[in-house]
Amino acid sequence: MTTKFTQDHEWIRIEGDTAVVGITQHAQDALGDVVFVDLPEVGKTMAQKDTAGVVESVKAAADVYMPISGTVLEVNEALRADPSLANTDPLGAGWFFKVKLSQPSEVDALLDETAYAAFAANA
């Protein structure tokens, strides 16, 4: 299991040929209290960097981007019912969706935890 990060503050946990996607701790800190999430449609095929959803907070709304090309397998209905999970457990129970990878090599261009921490510190 490998976790990578994007410069748009999404994380992606690779589990074989599938991955789990969510927003980072930095993103939820910047957004504040999350009050609504718009999740992608199950079965939808998307390219890397496509807009996959929206997260809205008391401060702002932000797009959630597809960190890697693939097909959406599942969305987190618990998050839809309780958007605050994105605040309380952004790297766990607050995950957004699962995707079947169509271009696994795209993972190589994503940031590892150390590189993301350095990037986020300057964001």
LINPE-V235406 format. One record per residue. N is the residue number from 1. RES is the residue in one letter. PHI is phi in whole degrees, 0 to 359 (none if undefined). PSI is psi in whole degrees, -180 to 180 (NA if undefined). Layout:
n->N res->RES phi->PHI psi->PSI
n->N res->RES phi->PHI psi->PSI
This chain:
n->1 res->M phi->none psi->123
n->2 res->T phi->239 psi->135
n->3 res->T phi->248 psi->131
n->4 res->K phi->234 psi->169
n->5 res->F phi->223 psi->155
n->6 res->T phi->250 psi->164
n->7 res->Q phi->285 psi->-6
n->8 res->D phi->265 psi->8
n->9 res->H phi->73 psi->36
n->10 res->E phi->256 psi->152
n->11 res->W phi->246 psi->155
n->12 res->I phi->219 psi->124
n->13 res->R phi->254 psi->113
n->14 res->I phi->277 psi->127
n->15 res->E phi->229 psi->83
n->16 res->G phi->73 psi->-122
n->17 res->D phi->260 psi->14
n->18 res->T phi->235 psi->167
n->19 res->A phi->210 psi->152
n->20 res->V phi->254 psi->139
n->21 res->V phi->234 psi->142
n->22 res->G phi->202 psi->-174
n->23 res->I phi->260 psi->154
n->24 res->T phi->280 psi->167
n->25 res->Q phi->302 psi->-42
n->26 res->H phi->300 psi->-44
n->27 res->A phi->297 psi->-46
n->28 res->Q phi->291 psi->-33
n->29 res->D phi->298 psi->-44
n->30 res->A phi->291 psi->-36
n->31 res->L phi->285 psi->-35
n->32 res->G phi->85 psi->-157
n->33 res->D phi->296 psi->115
n->34 res->V phi->283 psi->130
n->35 res->V phi->243 psi->-14
n->36 res->F phi->201 psi->142
n->37 res->V phi->229 psi->138
n->38 res->D phi->250 psi->115
n->39 res->L phi->258 psi->155
n->40 res->P phi->290 psi->165
n->41 res->E phi->281 psi->131
n->42 res->V phi->299 psi->135
n->43 res->G phi->95 psi->-11
n->44 res->K phi->284 psi->132
n->45 res->T phi->263 psi->131
n->46 res->M phi->226 psi->155
n->47 res->A phi->266 psi->157
n->48 res->Q phi->307 psi->136
n->49 res->K phi->78 psi->0
n->50 res->D phi->295 psi->152
n->51 res->T phi->286 psi->119
n->52 res->A phi->260 psi->-19
n->53 res->G phi->181 psi->-172
n->54 res->V phi->221 psi->142
n->55 res->V phi->239 psi->129
n->56 res->E phi->243 psi->140
n->57 res->S phi->232 psi->-179
n->58 res->V phi->293 psi->-19
n->59 res->K phi->264 psi->-39
n->60 res->A phi->196 psi->173
n->61 res->A phi->240 psi->145
n->62 res->A phi->218 psi->144
n->63 res->D phi->286 psi->149
n->64 res->V phi->251 psi->124
n->65 res->Y phi->259 psi->152
n->66 res->M phi->287 psi->115
n->67 res->P phi->286 psi->-16
n->68 res->I phi->204 psi->149
n->69 res->S phi->291 psi->142
n->70 res->G phi->167 psi->-172
n->71 res->T phi->246 psi->131
n->72 res->V phi->291 psi->122
n->73 res->L phi->264 psi->-34
n->74 res->E phi->200 psi->148
n->75 res->V phi->242 psi->157
n->76 res->N phi->274 psi->93
n->77 res->E phi->296 psi->-30
n->78 res->A phi->296 psi->-36
n->79 res->L phi->291 psi->-40
n->80 res->R phi->299 psi->-41
n->81 res->A phi->286 psi->-32
n->82 res->D phi->222 psi->81
n->83 res->P phi->302 psi->-20
n->84 res->S phi->294 psi->-14
n->85 res->L phi->301 psi->-28
n->86 res->A phi->294 psi->-25
n->87 res->N phi->271 psi->-45
n->88 res->T phi->282 psi->-28
n->89 res->D phi->209 psi->64
n->90 res->P phi->297 psi->-27
n->91 res->L phi->262 psi->6
n->92 res->G phi->229 psi->-105
n->93 res->A phi->297 psi->-17
n->94 res->G phi->271 psi->19
n->95 res->W phi->299 psi->155
n->96 res->F phi->262 psi->-53
n->97 res->F phi->203 psi->164
n->98 res->K phi->246 psi->145
n->99 res->V phi->224 psi->143
n->100 res->K phi->271 psi->120
n->101 res->L phi->291 psi->134
n->102 res->S phi->251 psi->-19
n->103 res->Q phi->226 psi->72
n->104 res->P phi->305 psi->-27
n->105 res->S phi->295 psi->-19
n->106 res->E phi->297 psi->-23
n->107 res->V phi->300 psi->-34
n->108 res->D phi->300 psi->-27
n->109 res->A phi->274 psi->-7
n->110 res->L phi->279 psi->163
n->111 res->L phi->276 psi->143
n->112 res->D phi->277 psi->177
n->113 res->E phi->300 psi->-42
n->114 res->T phi->295 psi->-47
n->115 res->A phi->295 psi->-39
n->116 res->Y phi->294 psi->-43
n->117 res->A phi->301 psi->-41
n->118 res->A phi->294 psi->-42
n->119 res->F phi->297 psi->-48
n->120 res->A phi->295 psi->-32
n->121 res->A phi->296 psi->-26
n->122 res->N phi->257 psi->1
n->123 res->A phi->278 psi->NA
